[in-house]
Amino acid sequence: MYLYLQVRSTGWDDLKILAQAIKSARSLGAITSDLSSLIRAFLAIFCAGALYGWIAFAPSLQSRFDTSTAEVGFVFSIAIVSFTAAVLVAPRLVKRFNEVAVMGVSALLATVWVGLDAVAWSFPMILLCFSLGFGFASGSIYSTALRVGASGARPWLTTPMMVAGCGLGGVVFSAIWTTLLARDWGISALAVLAVALFLAALFGFIPRGAVHRASAATEINRSETPPAFQRPTVILWGIFVLGSFSGLMVLGLAGSMLEQAGAGAALTAFVLAGVAMGNTLGRFSAALTRGASPTVALVASVALNLAGLGMALGSTAPLWVGLSLITIALGYGLMASAVPLATSYVFGAERF
């Protein structure tokens, strides 16, 4: 009898150890799947962020197609409208399919559009392929990648990481294009982005585990979701719209503003680098909230934008104007991360 009880006890212990091992393996698998999703999303949004590096092609477009500065400005303006439309459409596509399919197909379409841009023979073709085509694909990738980040185990870290990846892509591709343009590559330098987008799409479609979804603890009941146009929604929209006015103006026209202020080549290069870095650092700095309410990050972003605008109004000295542009870029970057964090915090990751 004693021997029987001893064997039975040992068997139960073995079963407990086995159950714990299975639980640990499942946990490790979930972590690995989550990390894989984040890496794939980061690579895609990094390439999509090249949209913000378009300014490197402005002189080349003007000389090749004999266009004015205002006409070249339409390239980015139309791209942002197309980008915004995609951000609104992409969540519906994700609900019907999944994050992998939407990001993968968007990256493939972006590859085609950018590839056509690299051999464009007219300015209207640039508007069609880059502004409408790549702009829409970039917005779709951006929205979906943020959803992946918001559904991660640490959304306070992974969401700003995605937003920062987008800004970083603009900095890196702009630098690559500037180098290639100096070597007379012309608009064919866009082929580098086409290759990167194709690799991101290919990597995204490699078979793997199930797409990560938000856990039940992070889901929010539909009845608990604040309806549209309630105070949280209005405040978030107001901060985002007003912050984007100043931020996008700085990102797109910083060079022209510095030229009007009489800045030299060295100061212009310094400020443009500062604007790019400020935007990127601002995007990632929202991670400092560490899961707490993103209110502080939102308030800080508004304060930085107001400070930068106040500095610009206070003096027209080239250095002062440059510092104001860097401050606004930093505030815009912080806002670009704080608003998605706040949206996920208020509405829940599943309805992000």
Disulfide bonds with the S-S distance in Angstrom:
none
